[in-house]
Amino acid sequence: MDSFQKDIDERANLALSNKFELLLFRLGEGQHGGKSELYGINVFKLREIVPMPKINRAAGMKSPLLGMANIRDQFIPVIDLPAVTGCTPETGLNLLLITEYARSTQAFAVESVENIIRLDWSQVHAAESGVSSRNITSIASLNSDEYKGELALVLDVEQILYDIIPSGRKVDMSAIEGNTNPLKPGAVAIVAEDSKVARLMLEQGLKGMGIPVMMHSTGLEAWDKIKVIAAEAKAAGQPITDRIGMVLTDIEMPEMDGFTLTRNIKTDMALKHIPVVIHSSLSGSANEDHVRKVGANGYVAKFDVKELSEVIHKALDGAVV
C-alpha cells in the first residue's frame, strides 16, 4: 500500500496545471459479463487504502451499506461499491478506499486496486450523454503504455452518497430565509459543476437566495459561455459585471478544472473583476492555498447552503480568501 501514499502537496500542485491523479481499481464482472471494467477516483479524495478489516454490521442496515469499520479509532461507514455499480467481485471485497469528502469520511469496498496514473483534465469527458449509469460522472481516456486505448469510468461520489443517505444531503432552505439577490439587476451566476446531484443542490440553493443561474457541467462549457456573454457585453458597451454577477465553480471537472477556469477569468483584463467562488469537496489547506494563487474571491467546502450564502456575499463585497 505504501506506493499509493504519495505526498499530498505534490498532488495538489497538479491542479494548477489542469492535471490530476486518478486511482484505478476494479470491482469485478459487470452486469452483462465480460472483462471487469476499470473505475477511477481522484487520488486527492483518498486518505488511505487498507486491507479489508472486520466489519461491524448494525441492525437494519441494508445493501449497499456493509456496516462500520474501525479505522485508526474512527468508526467509518463502509459502502459496497460493486453492489452500487452492479458488479460481482470474482475474488471478494479485499480493500477499502478511505475517502474524505465534503466534511465526512467514508470507506468504499473494492475488489482490487491497479495503479495511479497522471492525467490532464482534457483527457476526461462528461459521461451524461454516453453512459447510462447514474453513478458515473465522466470517462477518462488512458494513454499510458499499460492502459493504451482503455477507458476508466470516474465515479460520481456525490450521487452515490446522496442515493445512500438522501436525508443528509437535502438543502436546508430555512438557513437562508430572508436573503435577497446580491447581484446587479439583469446579472446571472455562471455555475460549473460536473456532478448531477451537486448541480441540483446548487441550483436550489442559489434560487433560494434569489440568484438567477446558468448551469454548466464542465469548466470548458462554462468558459465558452463566459466568452460569448463577454463579447455581447462589449458590443453593447456594458461592463461584464452587468451580465455576469459571479462565477461558482467546482474544482474537479472534465475538460477544464475549476482552478484553470478561475485563472482564465482572473488573467483576462475584461473579465478579472467577476467574483469567483470555488465550491469543492476537496477541502484542506493545500487547496485553500491554490484558491488564493489563482485569484478566487471565496472558497467553501461542499455542501452547507448557509456557509455558501455567507461566502458569496463576502466575495461580492470584495473580500478575498
C-alpha positions as CSV (number, residue, x, y, z in Angstrom):
1,M,0.0,0.0,0.0
2,D,3.0,2.3,0.5
3,S,3.2,3.0,-3.2
4,F,-0.2,4.7,-3.1
5,Q,0.6,7.0,-0.2
6,K,2.2,10.0,-2.1
7,D,2.9,13.5,-0.9
8,I,-0.4,15.4,-0.8
9,D,1.2,18.8,-1.8
10,E,2.7,17.4,-5.0
11,R,-0.8,16.1,-5.9
12,A,-2.5,19.4,-5.1
13,N,0.1,21.3,-7.2
14,L,-1.0,19.3,-10.3
15,A,-4.3,21.2,-10.1
16,L,-2.6,24.4,-11.0
17,S,-1.7,22.9,-14.4
18,N,-5.1,21.4,-15.2
19,K,-3.8,17.9,-14.2
20,F,-4.7,15.4,-11.6
21,E,-4.0,11.8,-10.5
22,L,-6.6,9.0,-10.9
23,L,-6.6,5.9,-8.8
24,L,-7.6,2.9,-11.0
25,F,-9.4,0.0,-9.4
26,R,-11.7,-2.9,-10.4
27,L,-15.0,-4.1,-8.9
28,G,-15.5,-7.4,-10.6
29,E,-17.6,-8.7,-13.5
30,G,-20.2,-6.3,-14.8
31,Q,-23.9,-7.0,-15.1
32,H,-23.6,-8.3,-18.7
33,G,-20.4,-10.3,-18.1
34,G,-17.2,-9.9,-19.9
35,K,-14.0,-8.1,-18.8
36,S,-14.0,-6.3,-15.5
37,E,-14.4,-2.6,-16.0
38,L,-11.8,-0.1,-14.9
39,Y,-13.1,2.5,-12.4
40,G,-11.4,5.6,-11.2
41,I,-11.5,8.2,-8.3
42,N,-9.4,11.3,-7.9
43,V,-6.4,10.4,-5.6
44,F,-6.8,13.7,-3.8
45,K,-10.1,12.4,-2.3
46,L,-8.2,9.4,-0.7
47,R,-6.9,9.3,2.8
48,E,-5.5,5.8,2.6
49,I,-6.1,2.3,1.2
50,V,-6.3,-0.5,3.7
51,P,-6.9,-4.3,3.6
52,M,-10.5,-5.3,4.4
53,P,-10.9,-5.1,8.2
54,K,-13.6,-6.6,10.4
55,I,-17.0,-5.0,9.5
56,N,-19.5,-4.4,12.3
57,R,-23.0,-4.8,10.9
58,A,-25.7,-2.7,12.5
59,A,-29.2,-3.9,12.8
60,G,-31.4,-2.8,9.9
61,M,-28.5,-1.7,7.8
62,K,-29.2,-2.6,4.1
63,S,-27.1,-3.0,1.0
64,P,-25.0,-1.2,-0.3
65,L,-24.1,-0.3,3.3
66,L,-22.0,-3.1,4.7
67,G,-21.6,-1.7,8.2
68,M,-19.0,0.2,10.2
69,A,-15.2,-0.3,10.3
70,N,-12.9,0.9,13.0
71,I,-10.0,2.6,11.1
72,R,-7.4,4.2,13.4
73,D,-10.0,4.5,16.2
74,Q,-12.6,6.2,13.9
75,F,-15.8,4.3,13.1
76,I,-16.4,4.8,9.4
77,P,-19.4,3.7,7.3
78,V,-18.4,1.1,4.6
79,I,-20.1,1.1,1.2
80,D,-20.2,-2.0,-1.0
81,L,-19.1,-0.3,-4.3
82,P,-19.6,-3.4,-6.5
83,A,-23.2,-3.5,-5.3
84,V,-23.7,0.2,-6.2
85,T,-22.4,-0.4,-9.7
86,G,-24.0,-3.8,-10.3
87,C,-20.7,-5.7,-10.4
88,T,-19.8,-9.1,-8.9
89,P,-16.3,-9.4,-7.4
90,E,-14.5,-12.6,-8.5
91,T,-12.2,-12.7,-5.5
92,G,-14.3,-10.9,-3.0
93,L,-14.1,-7.4,-1.4
94,N,-10.4,-7.2,-0.5
95,L,-9.6,-3.5,0.1
96,L,-11.1,-0.3,1.5
97,L,-10.6,3.1,-0.1
98,I,-10.9,5.5,2.8
99,T,-12.1,8.9,1.4
100,E,-12.5,12.3,2.9
101,Y,-15.3,14.0,1.1
102,A,-17.5,17.1,1.9
103,R,-16.6,17.2,5.6
104,S,-17.2,13.5,6.0
105,T,-15.2,10.3,6.0
106,Q,-16.4,7.0,4.4
107,A,-14.9,3.8,3.1
108,F,-15.6,2.1,-0.3
109,A,-15.1,-1.6,-0.5
110,V,-13.4,-2.7,-3.8
111,E,-12.0,-5.9,-5.3
112,S,-8.6,-4.7,-6.3
113,V,-6.5,-1.6,-6.9
114,E,-4.4,-1.4,-10.0
115,N,-2.5,1.8,-10.4
116,I,-2.3,5.6,-10.1
117,I,-2.0,7.5,-13.4
118,R,-1.5,11.2,-14.1
119,L,-3.9,12.8,-16.5
120,D,-4.8,16.1,-18.0
121,W,-8.4,17.1,-17.4
122,S,-8.7,17.5,-21.2
123,Q,-8.5,13.6,-21.3
124,V,-11.7,13.4,-19.2
125,H,-15.1,13.8,-20.8
126,A,-18.5,14.3,-19.4
127,A,-20.4,11.0,-19.4
128,E,-24.0,12.1,-19.3
129,S,-24.7,11.6,-23.0
130,G,-22.9,8.3,-23.3
131,V,-23.2,6.3,-20.1
132,S,-26.4,5.1,-18.6
133,S,-25.2,4.6,-15.0
134,R,-26.2,7.5,-12.7
135,N,-23.1,6.8,-10.6
136,I,-20.6,7.8,-13.4
137,T,-19.7,11.4,-13.8
138,S,-17.1,11.2,-16.5
139,I,-14.9,8.9,-18.7
140,A,-11.1,9.2,-18.7
141,S,-9.2,8.2,-21.8
142,L,-6.0,6.5,-20.7
143,N,-2.8,6.9,-22.7
144,S,-0.1,5.1,-20.7
145,D,1.6,2.1,-22.2
146,E,-0.1,-0.2,-19.8
147,Y,-3.6,1.1,-20.5
148,K,-3.2,2.4,-24.1
149,G,-6.7,2.9,-25.5
150,E,-8.6,1.8,-22.4
151,L,-11.3,3.9,-20.7
152,A,-11.9,4.4,-16.9
153,L,-15.3,5.2,-15.5
154,V,-14.9,8.0,-13.0
155,L,-17.4,7.7,-10.1
156,D,-19.8,10.4,-9.1
157,V,-19.3,10.2,-5.3
158,E,-21.9,12.9,-4.6
159,Q,-24.6,10.9,-6.4
160,I,-23.6,7.7,-4.6
161,L,-23.7,9.3,-1.2
162,Y,-26.9,11.1,-2.0
163,D,-28.6,7.9,-3.0
164,I,-27.5,6.0,0.1
165,I,-28.0,8.8,2.6
166,P,-30.5,11.2,1.0
167,S,-31.7,12.7,4.2
168,G,-28.2,14.0,4.9
169,R,-27.9,15.7,1.5
170,K,-31.0,17.9,1.4
171,V,-30.7,21.7,1.1
172,D,-31.9,23.4,4.3
173,M,-33.6,26.4,2.7
174,S,-34.6,27.8,6.2
175,A,-30.9,28.6,6.8
176,I,-31.1,31.4,4.1
177,E,-34.6,32.7,4.7
178,G,-34.8,36.4,4.1
179,N,-31.8,36.5,1.7
180,T,-32.1,38.9,-1.2
181,N,-30.4,38.6,-4.6
182,P,-27.0,40.3,-4.2
183,L,-26.3,40.5,-7.9
184,K,-27.0,43.6,-10.1
185,P,-30.4,43.5,-11.8
186,G,-30.1,41.5,-15.0
187,A,-26.9,39.7,-14.0
188,V,-26.6,36.0,-13.6
189,A,-24.4,33.5,-11.8
190,I,-22.4,31.1,-14.0
191,V,-22.1,27.7,-12.3
192,A,-19.7,24.9,-13.3
193,E,-20.2,21.6,-11.7
194,D,-20.0,18.1,-13.2
195,S,-22.0,16.1,-10.6
196,K,-25.7,15.9,-11.4
197,V,-26.8,15.9,-7.8
198,A,-24.4,18.8,-6.8
199,R,-25.8,20.9,-9.7
200,L,-29.3,20.3,-8.5
201,M,-28.4,21.2,-4.9
202,L,-26.6,24.3,-6.1
203,E,-29.4,25.4,-8.3
204,Q,-31.9,25.0,-5.4
205,G,-29.6,26.9,-3.0
206,L,-28.9,29.8,-5.4
207,K,-32.5,30.2,-6.4
208,G,-33.4,30.2,-2.7
209,M,-31.0,33.2,-2.4
210,G,-32.9,34.8,-5.3
211,I,-29.8,34.4,-7.7
212,P,-30.6,33.6,-11.3
213,V,-28.2,30.9,-12.6
214,M,-26.8,29.3,-15.8
215,M,-25.7,25.8,-15.0
216,H,-22.8,24.0,-16.8
217,S,-21.4,20.5,-16.4
218,T,-17.8,21.3,-17.3
219,G,-15.3,24.1,-16.8
220,L,-14.8,24.4,-20.5
221,E,-18.5,24.7,-21.2
222,A,-18.7,27.5,-18.6
223,W,-15.7,29.2,-20.1
224,D,-17.1,29.1,-23.6
225,K,-20.4,30.7,-22.3
226,I,-18.5,33.4,-20.4
227,K,-16.6,34.4,-23.6
228,V,-19.9,34.6,-25.5
229,I,-21.5,36.8,-22.9
230,A,-18.3,38.9,-22.7
231,A,-18.5,39.6,-26.4
232,E,-22.2,40.5,-26.2
233,A,-21.4,42.9,-23.3
234,K,-18.6,44.5,-25.2
235,A,-20.8,45.0,-28.3
236,A,-23.4,46.7,-26.1
237,G,-20.9,48.9,-24.3
238,Q,-21.6,47.3,-20.9
239,P,-19.1,46.1,-18.2
240,I,-19.1,42.3,-18.0
241,T,-20.3,42.5,-14.4
242,D,-23.7,43.9,-15.7
243,R,-24.2,40.5,-17.4
244,I,-22.2,38.0,-15.1
245,G,-22.6,38.8,-11.4
246,M,-20.4,35.9,-10.3
247,V,-18.9,32.5,-11.2
248,L,-19.3,29.5,-8.9
249,T,-17.1,26.6,-9.8
250,D,-16.2,23.1,-8.7
251,I,-12.5,22.1,-8.8
252,E,-12.7,18.6,-10.3
253,M,-14.4,18.7,-13.7
254,P,-13.9,17.1,-17.2
255,E,-12.1,19.1,-19.9
256,M,-11.2,22.1,-17.7
257,D,-10.9,22.1,-13.9
258,G,-12.1,24.9,-11.7
259,F,-8.6,26.3,-11.0
260,T,-7.9,26.7,-14.7
261,L,-11.3,28.3,-15.2
262,T,-10.7,30.7,-12.4
263,R,-7.2,31.6,-13.7
264,N,-8.6,32.2,-17.2
265,I,-11.1,34.7,-15.7
266,K,-8.7,36.4,-13.4
267,T,-5.9,36.9,-16.0
268,D,-8.3,38.4,-18.6
269,M,-8.4,42.2,-18.4
270,A,-12.1,42.2,-19.5
271,L,-13.2,39.5,-17.0
272,K,-10.9,39.9,-13.9
273,H,-13.5,41.8,-11.9
274,I,-16.0,39.0,-12.0
275,P,-16.2,37.5,-8.4
276,V,-15.3,33.8,-8.4
277,V,-16.2,31.4,-5.6
278,I,-14.8,27.8,-5.6
279,H,-17.1,25.2,-4.2
280,S,-15.5,21.8,-3.7
281,S,-15.4,18.6,-1.8
282,L,-11.6,18.7,-1.9
283,S,-11.1,20.6,1.4
284,G,-7.8,21.2,3.2
285,S,-5.1,23.9,3.5
286,A,-3.4,22.9,0.3
287,N,-6.5,23.6,-1.8
288,E,-7.2,26.8,0.0
289,D,-3.6,28.0,-0.9
290,H,-4.3,27.2,-4.5
291,V,-7.6,29.1,-4.3
292,R,-5.6,32.2,-3.3
293,K,-3.0,31.6,-6.0
294,V,-5.5,31.6,-8.9
295,G,-7.2,34.7,-7.5
296,A,-10.6,33.4,-6.4
297,N,-12.7,35.6,-4.2
298,G,-14.0,32.8,-2.0
299,Y,-13.9,29.1,-1.1
300,V,-16.5,26.8,0.5
301,A,-16.4,23.1,1.1
302,K,-19.5,21.1,-0.1
303,F,-22.3,21.4,1.0
304,D,-23.7,23.9,3.5
305,V,-26.1,26.4,2.0
306,K,-25.7,28.9,4.9
307,E,-21.9,28.9,4.5
308,L,-22.2,29.1,0.8
309,S,-24.5,32.2,1.1
310,E,-22.1,33.9,3.5
311,V,-19.1,33.2,1.3
312,I,-20.9,34.5,-1.8
313,H,-21.9,37.8,-0.1
314,K,-18.4,38.3,1.2
315,A,-17.0,37.7,-2.3
316,L,-19.4,40.1,-3.8
317,D,-18.4,42.7,-1.2
318,G,-14.8,42.4,-2.4
319,A,-13.4,40.2,0.3
320,V,-10.7,37.8,-0.9
321,V,-9.9,34.4,0.5
